[in-house]
Structures are given as C-alpha cells and as structure tokens.
Amino acid sequence: MLRIGVLALQGAFAEHETMLDRIGVEHFQIRQKSDLDVPMDGLIVPGGESTAIGKLMNDLDMTESLRERIMDGLLVFGTCAGMILLAKEVENDSRRFLQVMDIGVKRNAYGRQLGSFFTHDDFAGKRIPMTFIRAPYIERAGEGVEVLSVVDGHIVAARERNMLVTSFHPELTDDTSVHSYFIEQMVRKA
Ligand code: GLN
C-alpha cells in the first residue's frame, strides 16, 4: 500500500489530501521534523506562500533533511509555491529554499493583481483544467528537465527524474490527472 506525505505547514495541503483520497492513495501530514521518519513513497509540497512555507521549514529544521531525501530519490510533487521551493533558481527573489530541481522560476510571474486565471491546456499530452493563482512559471529548464505543459509560451509543468512541478493547482479542480500521473508514472515506477 502506497503512502504519500503531504507537507502541511501552510497553504493548500488539505486539497491535495482530498485528491489522494479520490484516487485511493493513503497519505499523512508532515508538520514537524520527526514526521519525516514515517516511511513514505512520495511527498507533496503544496501551494501557498513560498516565503512562509520556506521560513517554517527552516524554523522547524526540516530544510536540510528534506533536501537530502529528495536528492536521494524521494518522489516529490510541488505545486505553485511548491515549485518555487524546489527550484534551484528564483529569478526575481533573493530567497532560495530546497534548490533541488534544475529550473529557474519567476515568482508571481503573471503580475500580482491580475495573476489569477483559469484555462484548459495540455499536460503530458492530455487536455486538463488549470487554475493559476499568483503563479510562478519556469524561465529556464536544465538539460534533464522534461517539459510537460506550455501555456501561452511559458513552461508551467515539468519533470526532472524524481521531481514533478506545476505552476497551476490541479488540486483545486475536479480533474485527478496530474495526481494520477505522479502516482502511476513516477511513484509506482520507482
Ligand atoms: N505567489 C506565491 C509565492 O510566490 C505562490 C502562489 C501559490 O502557491 N498559489 O509563493
């Protein structure tokens, strides 16, 4: 039986738990460093405010352990702020967080006020609904990064080895495709 840890420090973690329930995958919340000792087959880093989540991760002394686990191959899926937390580079902010994925992202890339929108576009070849909320997008993708979605010329979903990121929030729609992709194409194949 698979078990996915959901980082539950701030932001939209409950919605990811609902998605995992819908596709029949067990999960538990990660709220403190000791929760990282619970055996897990994958990790979800939710959207929210990357600076708030990043600060809590540092204050709770979780950053280094998480970085090591991901570098060791822990399957991880980051949405929105989660993408920023995983990125090696943030083009328009001096703060850096886990720095594990070879991408450069731009925070609040669509502007602060008009930065939220809904669209349908392709993710890994399938058309799905996409909700963007003050989202980042990927400005630079390293050689080992597979692009999974491009919306209006900007990369908004990508994978590098054990790491999957989306600018949009699949957990805020009815469509379970991205969560299923993470579980079926990544976690179960690991
Ligand atoms: N704008 C947020 C940030 O920079 C991300 C927004 C989100 O996760 N919905 O962290």
Residues whose N, C-alpha, C, O or C-beta is under 5 A from the ligand:
A	BS01	LIG	G47 G48 E49 S50 T51 T79 C80 A81 R107 N108 I133 R134
